[in-house]
């Protein structure tokens, strides 16, 4: 009888150990998967499309942006501008902040002026937004510029927090930069009633609804934590984080970037 009880206890202990081991393995697997998700991004270009519902040249660029957005190594962002509103249709997605961002890029690069559709790559090189070849050339040009996407940037979520982990500066890249959170609506379809695109229905991809500074980086490894709810406000359903040199009035190279799942 004693021998039987010992055997039963032994079997119970063995089963418990096996169950615990399996649970630990599953937990470890989940942790590895989460870590992999946070580390999997290797972006080769950040494309900012400045577009307008009131610009007849823009729909081909909007369609092209949707195609580029399918490339997991690219982060494509649409910034609708408001300076064409006066010609007959008020852009329903535009903001003065988007127009200012494009103007500030123009000033920082000493361009002759702003226009739509325009793509700015990594904050450094520009191209006509409807010309795929020009955009691809701009991606290659930006990649050769100092600092372009040279800093590791990883995103992860836990409970109600968004964690942004930024690596140290590489080579001769800038040692100071702002950390920016872009709240994004992945796809917005608009029926345009007046103006140059009257009667057309256009879908806009990865529309930036708000760009907010959430921290500073000084060239060293940096960890930033914000409430996850801050990344999901208003009508956005995705987000991205940019590490950008310069200032808001004179933006420079995008040194690092990462995007949420689904972008």
Order of alpha helices (4+ residues) and beta strands (2+ residues): alpha-beta-alpha-beta-alpha-beta-beta-alpha-beta-beta-beta-beta-beta-beta-beta
